[in-house]
Amino acid sequence: MKPGIIVMAELRGALADRVRAIQETVDPRMLRELPPHITIAGSSGMGPIAPETTDDTLIEALDRVAREMPPFEVRLEQPMRFMQSTVVVMPVDPNGPIRALHERIKLSGLSYEQPRFTFTPHLTLSFYPELSRERLRELLRMRIDEPIPIDAIQAYRAVDLTRTKKILDVPLHGIAPPP
């Protein structure tokens, strides 16, 4: 994992168990580093938050973001190879509340690296291994149709190339605007 801090929404319940089982089969190394999640900041749209950011600074900024943002749901799109790499992700539509959350994090005053890609929120199914054609086809056929609740955000710091440390887990508790 690249040095820095990423922000995500961990999956919970039966869906987390389902994704964990898939990742355990195709990429156990990734699963040892991070729980099943949707990446919100630190991968695309904004690079990782600067590694020298103190935990207190991060907590203060992200707690402020969480107070402004109400819970919401997203839907996963069909799996794809990310940028023609061997990484397999299930993208999320980058518009709507997830973009608002990402932009609030981006504008929170935290320092971050320049992004290499436009904002592409996603669930990573496989990151490290080179997949066989059959395994790749299997992953690309996978579908998750139920909506994914985003009701909290977590921040993880890369400790070294294979270990991360959870710094923050805060519920989103802003008030949704009237319809």
C-alpha positions in Angstrom: 0.0 0.0 0.0 1.2 3.5 -0.9 2.2 5.8 2.1 -0.6 8.0 3.2 -4.2 7.8 4.5 -7.3 6.7 2.7 -11.0 7.3 3.5 -13.5 4.6 2.9 -16.9 3.2 3.8 -16.6 -0.3 5.2 -19.3 -2.8 4.2 -21.3 -4.4 6.9 -23.4 -7.4 7.5 -24.2 -10.1 5.0 -22.8 -8.1 2.1 -19.5 -7.6 3.8 -19.4 -11.4 4.4 -20.2 -12.1 0.8 -17.4 -9.8 -0.5 -15.0 -11.0 2.2 -15.5 -14.6 0.9 -14.8 -13.5 -2.7 -11.7 -11.6 -1.7 -10.5 -14.5 0.5 -10.6 -16.7 -2.6 -9.0 -14.3 -5.1 -6.9 -11.9 -3.1 -6.3 -12.8 0.5 -3.4 -10.4 0.8 -5.7 -7.4 0.1 -8.2 -8.7 2.6 -5.5 -8.9 5.3 -4.7 -5.2 4.7 -8.2 -3.7 4.7 -11.8 -4.9 5.2 -14.3 -4.9 2.3 -15.1 -1.3 1.6 -15.9 1.4 -0.9 -13.0 3.7 -1.5 -14.1 7.4 -1.2 -10.8 9.4 -0.9 -7.1 8.7 -1.3 -7.2 6.7 -4.6 -8.9 8.8 -7.3 -10.1 12.4 -7.4 -7.6 13.1 -4.7 -4.5 11.1 -3.9 -3.7 9.7 -0.4 -3.9 12.2 2.4 -0.4 13.2 3.4 1.3 10.6 5.7 2.6 13.4 8.0 -1.0 14.4 8.8 -1.5 13.8 12.6 -4.3 11.6 13.8 -5.8 14.6 15.7 -5.8 16.8 12.6 -7.4 14.0 10.5 -10.1 13.3 13.2 -11.0 16.9 13.5 -11.4 17.4 9.7 -13.3 14.2 9.0 -15.5 14.6 12.1 -16.5 18.0 10.7 -17.3 16.4 7.3 -19.3 13.6 9.0 -21.4 16.2 10.9 -22.4 17.9 7.6 -23.1 14.7 5.6 -26.3 12.6 6.0 -26.2 8.9 5.4 -27.0 7.7 1.8 -27.0 4.7 -0.4 -25.1 3.8 -3.5 -25.3 1.0 -6.0 -22.4 -1.0 -7.4 -22.0 -1.2 -11.2 -20.8 -4.3 -13.0 -17.1 -5.3 -12.3 -14.4 -4.0 -14.6 -10.6 -4.0 -14.9 -9.4 -0.7 -13.6 -7.5 1.3 -16.3 -6.8 -2.0 -18.2 -4.7 -3.2 -15.2 -5.1 -6.5 -13.4 -7.1 -4.7 -10.6 -10.8 -5.7 -10.7 -13.3 -3.1 -9.2 -17.0 -2.6 -9.0 -17.4 1.1 -9.7 -20.0 3.4 -8.1 -21.7 6.2 -10.0 -19.4 9.2 -9.0 -22.3 11.6 -8.9 -24.7 12.5 -6.1 -24.1 12.2 -2.4 -20.9 10.2 -2.8 -19.4 13.1 -4.8 -20.5 15.6 -2.2 -18.8 13.5 0.5 -15.6 13.2 -1.6 -15.6 17.0 -2.3 -16.1 17.8 1.4 -13.1 15.7 2.3 -11.1 17.2 -0.5 -12.0 20.7 0.7 -11.5 20.0 4.4 -8.1 21.5 4.6 -6.2 18.2 4.6 -3.1 17.9 2.4 -3.1 15.1 -0.2 -1.2 14.0 -3.2 -2.3 14.9 -6.7 -4.6 12.2 -8.1 -3.6 10.0 -11.0 -7.3 9.4 -11.9 -10.5 11.2 -12.0 -12.9 10.5 -9.1 -14.0 6.8 -9.4 -15.5 5.5 -6.1 -15.3 1.7 -6.1 -15.2 -1.6 -4.3 -12.0 -3.5 -5.1 -12.5 -7.2 -5.6 -8.9 -8.1 -6.5 -5.8 -5.9 -6.3 -2.6 -7.9 -6.1 -2.7 -11.2 -8.0 -2.5 -11.7 -11.8 -5.7 -13.5 -12.4 -6.2 -16.5 -14.7 -8.6 -15.8 -17.6 -11.2 -18.0 -16.0 -11.0 -16.3 -12.7 -11.1 -12.9 -14.3 -14.2 -13.9 -16.3 -15.8 -15.2 -13.1 -15.2 -11.9 -11.3 -16.4 -9.8 -14.2 -19.7 -11.7 -14.3 -20.4 -11.1 -10.6 -23.3 -8.8 -9.7 -24.3 -7.1 -6.4 -27.8 -5.7 -6.9 -28.7 -4.5 -3.4 -28.1 -0.9 -2.4 -25.0 -0.2 -0.2 -25.7 2.0 2.8 -23.0 4.6 3.4 -23.7 5.7 7.0 -20.1 6.0 8.4 -16.6 6.7 7.1 -13.3 5.2 8.2 -9.8 6.4 7.7 -6.8 4.0 7.5 -3.1 4.9 7.6 -0.6 2.8 5.7 1.9 1.7 8.3 4.2 -0.1 5.8 3.7 -1.9 2.5 1.4 -4.6 3.9 -0.1 -3.1 7.1 -2.7 -0.4 7.8 -4.0 1.1 11.0 -7.6 2.3 11.5 -7.5 5.9 12.7 -11.2 6.9 12.6 -14.7 5.4 12.4 -17.3 8.1 12.5 -21.0 8.0 11.6 -22.4 10.4 9.0 -25.0 12.3 10.9 -25.8 15.4 8.9 -29.5 16.2 8.1 -30.8 15.4 4.7 -32.3 18.4 2.9 -36.1 18.3 2.5 -37.3 16.7 -0.8 
